Amino acid sequence: MNRKGVDDLRSNRWFKQDDLRSFGHRSRVKQMGYWGEEFVGKPVIAIINTWNDLNTCHSHFPERVKDIKRGITAAGGFAVELPAMSLGEQLMKPSAMMYRNMLAMEVEELLRSYPVDGAVVMGGCDKTTPGVLMGAISMNLPTIYVPAGAMLRGNYRGQVLGSGTDVWKYWDERRIGNVSQSDWNEIENGIARSPGTCMTMGTAATLMSIGESLGMSLPGASSIPAVDANHNRMCYASGKRAVEMVWEDLKPTDVMSEASFDNAIAVDMAIGGSTNAIIHIVAMARRLGITLPMERFNEISRRVPLVLNLKPSGEYLMEDFFYAGGLPALMTNIGSELKLSAMTVTGRTLGDNIEGAKVWRSEVILPLDSPVNVSGGTAVLTGSLAPKGAIIKPTAADPRLHVHQGPAYVFENIADLKARIDDEDLPVTADSIIVLKNGGPVGGPGMPEWGMMPIPAKLLKQGVRDMLRISDSRMSGTSYGSCILHVAPEAAVGGPLAIVQTGDIIAVDVPNRRLDLMVDEEEIQRRLADWQPPRDRHPHGYASLYKAHVTQADEGCDFDFANGAPGSTPEPDIY
């Protein structure tokens, strides 16, 4: 590996020249109390901090920035904190997904426009991990990813609570009077007890694990609880490593390859990852010029079983995963299904990184030959209702519904569903299939997490706790149930979902990966010819830009202008 010299630093373009512009740059940094020897001729490392006061998952980031800065300084670098848009899944509406691409653009342009040589990107809450990595890929400076870590286990009257997963369970009981207001208040006070992301294998934990499996974080980083002292030490080590990566010129394009993405998909299947993972994996890969057809996910899902016993597809939580050995231990267990020669930010291969890792709790991380489920956690369905694909998490769905035909009951949008779902006269049975339209990338807009539609109250009272639900929207990775999501093309752009009518028969066949509308082709074409797009509620602003340029779910919901050769945009002129 050819090491950079001091004269090769990108930041020299701002600081090293003997001209008026560089004089101005140096004097303004000195204005903040620094000596020239602190930043001139040293790797300048940007810490991209996705913190704000309304992103609950990242409330510990101000302290972790201090740890990262210690590491950068110890390695001879100069640390600069560059705050970026914070995508707080819980409080941001209509969906943090709508702003993932904005974050990616901001990260790319922060790194391009400022005098930085490398970056530490911080994220954890669902869309921040793919957002910061997509931006880092497009800029292609040496970059290391620091995952936020999961919160501690929830607690309610001695019972362990998992965020999201147990909320849905108890809410259904609350809706039909089995949980009192007092009980509900206790659950609310006990389910989120510390900084960090959801501690189930939701989208946050899934994407942190994928970031590590892509080779973009230090070994074991994704499994450390947010409030564990090991997390502080990992942040320090990441800061040190960022400086070393600048001298080695080790960039995202050197780390992430087709082999890395196959590893990420394999890990996603083995951990029972969030259905959202597929969209983000595809988006990151496309930024690198790597095409991942939907069938690739099915190929790996059939080969790599679910081996992690975590909610919502199992019993335990992220804290238990860490004590069991974390992601390095899990990857050791599935090592025969991984491409261990893939490069990582350590400068070593994935195989080198996980060598010697052991499973300490075999009830949490199971072996390949005795898995939680014989196939991976996610399946892609295609057919006449989803020509470009739809997603289901079979491991979190009732097996009796894996092969099913039933009549559709259609809601045209989320407002329609909210208004009528608990109508005691709603003409549905346990065999009905609820269909929600206009929740996709354009229809939402931003593809909100509306896909885990509630079971109608009349059916809950009959004891029904799962039924088939189909939409072009997403659902939280902490959710469970027989929900078919990400139907592409979506209804708002005239996909087949747009013309489904109440009473139409829909056929679902998960083993054969099929999703079909059982209406003859002539009738489908007649309905499509009569279809009119929904009224545009966003004629200007970011939402208008988003809807005009966002791609469909099978293409990662990225902007159509964002894909290209990483690092191909010219460096900024300095005059």
C-alpha positions in Angstrom: 0.0 0.0 0.0 1.4 3.4 -1.0 1.3 5.8 1.9 0.5 9.5 1.5 3.0 12.1 2.4 2.2 15.5 4.1 2.3 17.2 0.7 -0.5 14.9 -0.5 -3.1 16.1 2.0 -6.2 17.5 0.5 -6.4 20.2 3.2 -3.2 21.7 1.9 -5.2 23.3 -0.9 -6.8 25.5 1.7 -3.9 26.0 4.2 -0.5 25.4 2.6 -0.2 27.9 -0.2 1.7 31.2 0.1 -1.2 33.3 -1.3 -3.9 35.6 0.0 -6.6 32.9 0.0 -4.6 30.6 2.2 -3.6 33.5 4.5 -7.3 34.1 5.0 -8.0 30.4 5.7 -5.2 30.1 8.2 -6.0 33.3 10.0 -9.7 32.4 10.4 -8.9 29.1 11.9 -6.4 30.9 14.2 -9.4 33.2 15.1 -10.8 30.2 17.0 -7.7 29.9 19.2 -5.7 27.3 17.3 -2.0 27.5 16.4 -1.0 26.8 12.8 1.0 23.7 13.9 -2.3 22.1 15.1 -3.9 22.0 11.6 -1.5 22.9 8.8 0.2 19.7 7.4 -2.0 17.4 9.5 -4.9 15.2 8.4 -8.1 17.2 9.0 -10.8 14.8 10.0 -14.4 15.8 9.8 -16.7 14.3 12.4 -20.2 14.2 10.8 -22.4 14.4 13.8 -26.1 13.6 13.2 -27.2 14.9 16.6 -30.1 17.2 17.6 -32.3 17.5 20.6 -35.2 15.7 18.9 -33.3 12.6 17.7 -33.7 10.5 20.8 -31.4 7.7 19.5 -28.5 10.1 19.3 -28.8 11.9 22.7 -25.3 10.6 23.7 -23.5 11.9 20.6 -22.2 15.1 22.1 -20.2 13.0 24.6 -19.1 10.5 21.9 -17.8 13.3 19.7 -15.3 14.1 22.6 -14.1 10.5 22.5 -13.7 10.6 18.7 -11.7 13.9 18.9 -9.4 12.3 21.6 -8.6 9.5 19.1 -8.0 11.9 16.2 -5.7 14.1 18.3 -3.8 11.1 19.7 -3.1 9.9 16.1 -1.8 13.3 15.0 -4.9 14.6 13.2 -7.0 17.7 13.6 -10.6 17.1 14.5 -13.4 19.3 13.2 -17.1 18.6 14.0 -19.5 19.2 11.1 -23.1 18.8 12.2 -25.4 17.3 9.6 -29.2 16.9 9.3 -30.4 14.6 12.0 -33.1 12.1 11.0 -35.0 11.2 14.1 -37.3 8.3 13.3 -39.7 8.8 16.2 -40.6 12.5 15.8 -39.8 13.4 12.2 -42.8 13.4 9.8 -44.1 12.3 7.4 -41.0 10.0 7.5 -37.3 10.2 8.1 -37.0 8.2 4.8 -38.1 11.3 2.9 -34.9 13.1 4.1 -32.4 10.3 3.8 -31.3 11.5 0.4 -31.1 15.1 1.7 -28.7 13.9 4.4 -26.6 12.0 1.8 -26.4 15.1 -0.3 -25.4 17.2 2.8 -22.7 14.8 3.9 -21.2 14.7 0.4 -21.2 18.4 0.0 -19.9 19.1 3.6 -16.9 16.8 2.8 -16.4 18.4 -0.6 -16.7 22.0 0.3 -14.5 22.1 3.5 -10.8 21.5 3.9 -11.0 17.9 5.2 -8.9 14.8 4.4 -11.0 12.1 5.9 -14.2 11.6 8.0 -15.8 9.8 10.9 -19.5 9.6 10.1 -21.9 9.0 13.1 -25.3 7.4 12.8 -27.7 4.9 14.2 -31.3 6.0 14.0 -32.8 4.2 11.0 -32.0 6.4 8.0 -28.9 8.1 9.3 -26.6 5.0 8.7 -27.5 4.7 5.0 -27.6 8.5 4.6 -24.1 9.2 5.9 -22.7 6.2 4.1 -24.3 7.2 0.8 -22.9 10.6 1.1 -19.4 9.3 2.0 -19.5 6.9 -1.0 -20.2 9.7 -3.4 -17.5 12.0 -2.0 -15.1 9.0 -1.6 -12.7 10.4 1.1 -11.2 8.0 3.7 -14.2 7.4 6.0 -15.0 5.2 9.0 -18.5 4.7 10.4 -19.4 5.0 14.1 -22.7 3.3 15.0 -24.8 4.8 17.8 -25.5 1.5 19.6 -28.7 0.2 21.0 -30.5 1.3 24.2 -30.8 -0.9 27.3 -33.6 -3.5 27.6 -37.0 -2.2 28.4 -38.7 -3.3 31.6 -42.4 -3.6 32.7 -43.3 -5.4 36.0 -40.3 -7.7 35.7 -40.9 -8.4 32.0 -38.3 -7.5 29.4 -39.7 -5.1 26.8 -38.5 -4.7 23.2 -39.0 -1.3 21.6 -41.6 -1.4 18.8 -42.3 -5.1 18.9 -43.9 -5.1 22.4 -45.5 -1.7 21.7 -47.6 -3.2 18.9 -48.5 -6.3 21.0 -49.7 -4.3 24.0 -51.4 -1.6 21.9 -53.6 -4.3 20.3 -54.6 -5.4 23.8 -55.2 -1.8 24.8 -57.5 -1.2 21.8 -59.8 -4.0 23.0 -59.7 -3.1 26.7 -57.3 -5.8 28.0 -54.6 -3.2 29.1 -55.7 -0.4 31.4 -54.5 3.3 31.1 -52.4 2.7 34.3 -50.7 -0.3 32.7 -50.1 1.6 29.5 -48.5 4.4 31.4 -46.1 1.9 33.1 -45.2 0.4 29.7 -44.6 3.9 28.3 -42.2 4.8 31.3 -40.3 1.5 31.0 -39.8 0.8 27.4 -37.1 3.3 26.5 -34.6 3.7 29.4 -31.4 5.1 28.0 -29.8 6.7 25.0 -29.4 4.6 21.9 -31.5 3.1 19.1 -34.3 0.5 19.4 -32.9 -2.6 21.1 -34.8 -5.1 18.9 -33.5 -6.1 15.5 -35.3 -3.1 14.0 -34.0 -0.9 11.1 -31.5 0.9 13.3 -29.8 -2.3 14.6 -30.0 -3.9 11.2 -28.3 -1.0 9.4 -25.7 -0.7 12.1 -24.9 -4.4 11.6 -24.9 -3.9 7.8 -22.5 -1.0 8.1 -20.1 -3.3 10.0 -20.6 -6.2 7.6 -19.8 -3.9 4.7 -16.5 -3.3 6.4 -17.1 0.4 7.2 -16.8 0.2 11.0 -14.4 -1.4 13.5 -15.1 -5.1 14.3 -17.8 -5.5 16.9 -18.8 -1.8 16.8 -22.4 -2.3 15.8 -23.4 -4.5 18.8 -22.1 -2.4 21.7 -24.9 -0.9 23.8 -24.9 2.9 23.6 -24.2 3.5 27.3 -21.5 0.8 27.7 -18.0 2.2 28.3 -16.9 0.0 25.4 -18.8 2.4 23.2 -16.6 5.3 24.3 -13.5 3.3 23.6 -14.7 2.3 20.2 -15.3 5.9 19.3 -11.8 6.8 20.4 -10.4 3.9 18.4 -12.4 5.0 15.3 -11.0 8.5 15.6 -7.5 7.1 15.6 -8.2 4.8 12.7 -9.6 7.7 10.6 -6.2 9.4 10.7 -4.4 6.2 9.7 -6.8 5.7 6.8 -5.9 9.1 5.4 -2.2 8.2 5.3 -3.2 4.9 3.7 -5.7 6.6 1.3 -8.2 3.8 2.1 -11.5 5.1 0.7 -15.0 3.7 0.6 -14.4 2.4 -3.0 -11.5 0.4 -1.6 -13.6 -1.2 1.1 -17.0 -1.8 -0.4 -17.2 -4.2 -3.3 -19.7 -6.7 -4.7 -18.3 -9.2 -2.2 -19.0 -6.8 0.6 -22.6 -6.4 -0.4 -23.1 -10.1 -0.7 -21.8 -10.3 2.9 -24.2 -7.6 4.0 -27.2 -9.4 2.5 -26.1 -12.7 4.1 -25.8 -11.0 7.5 -29.2 -9.3 7.0 -30.7 -12.7 6.4 -28.9 -14.3 9.4 -30.0 -11.6 11.8 -33.6 -11.4 10.7 -33.0 -7.8 9.6 -35.6 -5.2 9.0 -37.4 -5.2 5.7 -36.2 -1.7 5.2 -32.6 -3.0 4.8 -33.2 -4.0 1.2 -33.9 -0.5 0.1 -30.9 0.9 1.8 -28.5 -1.8 0.6 -29.6 -1.3 -3.0 -29.2 2.5 -2.6 -25.7 2.2 -1.2 -24.7 -0.3 -3.9 -26.0 1.9 -6.7 -23.9 4.8 -5.4 -20.9 2.5 -6.1 -22.2 1.5 -9.5 -23.1 -2.0 -8.3 -26.5 -3.3 -9.4 -28.3 -5.6 -7.0 -31.4 -7.2 -8.6 -34.2 -8.3 -6.2 -33.6 -11.9 -7.0 -30.1 -11.7 -5.5 -31.8 -11.3 -2.1 -33.9 -14.4 -2.6 -30.8 -16.4 -3.7 -29.0 -15.5 -0.5 -32.1 -15.9 1.7 -32.6 -19.5 0.5 -29.0 -20.2 1.4 -28.4 -18.4 4.7 -30.7 -19.2 7.6 -31.9 -17.0 10.4 -29.4 -17.8 13.3 -30.0 -14.8 15.6 -32.7 -15.3 18.2 -33.8 -11.6 18.6 -37.1 -9.9 18.6 -39.2 -9.5 16.4 -38.2 -12.8 14.9 -37.0 -14.3 18.2 -36.8 -13.9 21.9 -33.8 -11.8 22.9 -32.6 -8.2 22.5 -29.5 -6.3 21.3 -27.9 -6.2 24.8 -28.1 -10.0 24.8 -26.5 -10.1 21.4 -23.5 -8.1 22.6 -23.0 -10.4 25.6 -23.3 -13.4 23.3 -20.3 -12.1 21.2 -21.9 -9.6 18.9 -21.7 -9.5 15.1 -18.1 -10.9 14.9 -19.3 -14.1 16.7 -22.4 -14.3 14.4 -20.3 -13.9 11.3 -17.9 -16.6 12.5 -20.9 -18.9 12.8 -22.0 -18.2 9.2 -18.4 -17.8 7.9 -18.9 -20.5 5.3 -21.5 -18.3 3.6 -19.4 -15.1 3.7 -16.7 -13.8 1.4 -14.0 -13.4 4.0 -11.5 -11.8 1.6 -13.5 -8.6 1.5 -11.6 -5.5 2.6 -12.6 -3.4 5.7 -11.7 -0.1 7.2 -9.1 -1.8 9.4 -7.0 -2.3 6.3 -7.5 -6.1 6.9 -10.0 -8.5 5.5 -13.3 -9.5 7.1 -11.8 -12.9 7.8 -8.9 -11.3 9.6 -11.3 -9.2 11.7 -13.5 -12.0 12.9 -10.7 -14.5 13.5 -11.0 -15.9 17.1 -14.5 -14.5 17.7 -16.6 -16.9 19.8 -20.2 -17.3 20.7 -20.7 -17.0 24.4 -24.5 -17.6 24.5 -25.6 -20.3 22.1 -29.3 -19.7 22.8 -28.9 -16.2 21.3 -26.6 -16.9 18.3 -27.3 -20.3 16.9 -25.2 -22.5 14.6 -25.9 -22.8 10.8 -27.0 -26.4 11.2 -29.5 -25.7 14.0 -31.0 -22.2 13.1 -34.0 -20.3 14.4 -35.4 -20.7 10.9 -34.1 -22.6 7.9 -34.3 -19.6 5.5 -33.2 -16.0 5.9 -35.3 -13.3 7.5 -36.6 -11.6 4.4 -38.1 -12.7 1.1 -38.8 -10.8 -2.2 -42.1 -11.6 -3.9 -42.9 -10.8 -7.6 -45.9 -11.4 -9.7 -48.7 -9.5 -11.4 -49.4 -7.4 -8.3 -45.7 -6.5 -7.9 -43.8 -6.7 -11.2 -40.7 -5.1 -9.7 -41.0 -6.8 -6.3 -42.4 -6.7 -2.8 -41.0 -7.6 0.6 -42.1 -9.8 3.4 -40.4 -11.0 6.6 -41.6 -14.6 6.8 -39.9 -15.2 10.1 -42.2 -12.6 11.8 -45.4 -13.8 10.1 -47.9 -16.5 10.9 -46.8 -19.6 8.9 -50.4 -20.4 7.9 -50.5 -17.2 5.8 -47.3 -18.0 3.8 -49.6 -19.6 1.2 -53.0 -17.9 1.0 -55.7 -16.6 -1.3 -58.3 -14.2 -0.1 -60.5 -11.2 -1.0 -58.9 -7.7 -0.9 -60.4 -5.0 1.3 -59.0 -1.7 -0.1 -58.1 1.6 1.6 -57.2 4.3 -0.9 -54.8 6.1 1.6 -53.8 6.2 5.2 -56.5 8.7 6.2 -59.1 6.3 4.8 -57.6 3.5 6.8 -57.5 5.4 10.0 -61.1 6.5 9.6 -62.6 3.1 9.0 -60.3 0.3 10.3 -62.1 0.0 13.6 -65.6 0.2 12.2 -67.5 -2.7 13.8 -69.4 -3.3 10.5 -66.2 -3.5 8.4 -66.9 -6.4 6.0 -63.7 -8.4 6.6 -62.8 -11.8 8.0 -59.5 -13.4 9.1 -59.1 -14.5 5.5 -59.4 -11.1 4.0 -56.3 -9.2 2.7 -56.1 -5.6 3.7 -54.7 -3.4 0.9 -53.4 0.1 1.5 -52.5 2.3 -1.5 -50.6 5.6 -1.9 -48.0 5.0 0.8 -44.9 4.7 -1.5 -42.0 7.0 -2.3 -44.2 9.4 -4.4 -47.5 8.6 -2.8 -46.6 9.2 0.9 -44.5 11.0 0.0 -41.3 9.5 1.4 -42.7 6.0 1.9 -43.8 6.3 5.5 -44.0 3.3 7.9 -47.7 2.7 7.4 -47.3 -0.9 6.3 -48.0 -2.6 9.6 -51.6 -1.8 9.4 -53.6 -2.6 12.5 -55.8 -5.6 12.7 -59.5 -4.4 12.6 -60.9 -4.2 16.1 -63.7 -6.5 15.3 -61.2 -9.3 14.4 -59.0 -8.6 17.5 -62.1 -9.2 19.6 -62.5 -12.6 17.8 -58.9 -13.5 18.8 -57.3 -12.8 15.4 -53.7 -11.5 15.9 -52.4 -11.7 12.3 -53.8 -11.4 8.8 -52.3 -10.5 5.4 -51.7 -6.8 4.8 -50.3 -5.4 1.5 -49.1 -1.9 0.8 -46.5 0.1 -1.2 -45.3 1.7 2.1 -42.7 0.4 4.6 -43.0 -0.7 8.2 -40.8 -0.4 11.2 -38.1 -3.0 11.5 -39.4 -3.7 15.0 -42.8 -4.7 13.6 -44.1 -8.2 13.0 -46.9 -9.9 11.2 -47.9 -11.0 7.7 -47.2 -7.6 6.1 -46.2 -7.4 2.4 -44.5 -4.1 1.8 -42.6 -2.0 -0.8 -44.9 -3.1 -3.7 -43.3 -1.8 -6.8 -44.2 0.1 -8.9 -46.3 1.9 -6.3 -49.9 3.0 -6.7 -49.2 6.7 -7.0 -47.2 6.1 -10.3 -49.8 3.7 -11.8 -48.5 0.3 -10.6 -50.9 -2.6 -10.5 -51.6 -1.9 -6.8 -53.4 1.3 -8.0 -56.2 -0.6 -9.7 -56.9 -3.3 -7.0 -60.6 -3.2 -5.9 -62.3 -4.5 -2.8 -63.3 -8.1 -3.5 -60.5 -8.9 -5.9 -58.8 -12.1 -5.1 -55.1 -11.9 -4.2 -52.8 -14.9 -4.1 -49.7 -15.0 -1.9 -47.1 -17.8 -2.1 -44.1 -17.1 0.0 -42.3 -20.4 -0.7 -42.4 -19.7 -4.4 -41.9 -16.0 -3.9 -45.2 -15.0 -5.7 -47.7 -12.2 -5.3 -50.5 -12.1 -7.8 -53.7 -10.3 -8.5 -56.2 -12.9 -9.7 -57.9 -10.7 -12.2 -57.8 -11.4 -15.9 -55.3 -9.4 -18.0 -58.0 -7.7 -20.1 -59.7 -6.3 -17.0 -56.4 -5.2 -15.5 -55.5 -3.2 -18.7 -59.0 -1.7 -18.8 -58.6 -0.5 -15.2 -55.1 0.9 -15.9 -56.4 2.8 -18.9 -59.1 4.5 -16.7 -56.7 5.2 -13.8 -56.0 8.8 -12.8 -53.0 9.8 -10.5 -53.9 11.2 -7.1 -53.9 15.0 -6.7 -50.5 16.5 -6.2 -50.5 18.0 -2.7 -46.9 19.2 -2.9 -46.4 21.6 -5.9 -43.2 23.2 -4.5 -40.4 22.9 -2.0 -38.3 19.8 -1.1 -41.3 17.4 -1.3 -41.8 18.5 -5.0 -38.1 17.9 -5.7 -38.2 14.6 -3.9 -41.2 13.3 -5.8 -39.9 14.4 -9.2 -36.6 12.5 -8.8 -37.0 9.6 -6.3 -36.7 6.1 -7.8 -38.9 3.2 -6.8 -38.2 0.8 -4.0 -36.5 -1.8 -6.1 -33.9 0.9 -7.1 -33.3 2.1 -3.5 -35.5 5.2 -3.5 -32.5 7.3 -4.2 -32.5 10.4 -6.4 -32.2 9.5 -10.1 -29.3 12.1 -10.4 -27.3 10.7 -7.5 -25.8 7.6 -9.0 -22.4 7.9 -10.7 -18.7 7.3 -10.2 -17.8 8.0 -6.6 -15.5 11.0 -6.4 -16.2 12.1 -9.9 -17.5 15.5 -9.1 -14.5 18.0 -9.4 -12.9 19.4 -6.4 -14.0 23.0 -5.6 -12.1 25.8 -7.2 -10.2 28.0 -4.7 -9.5 31.5 -5.9 
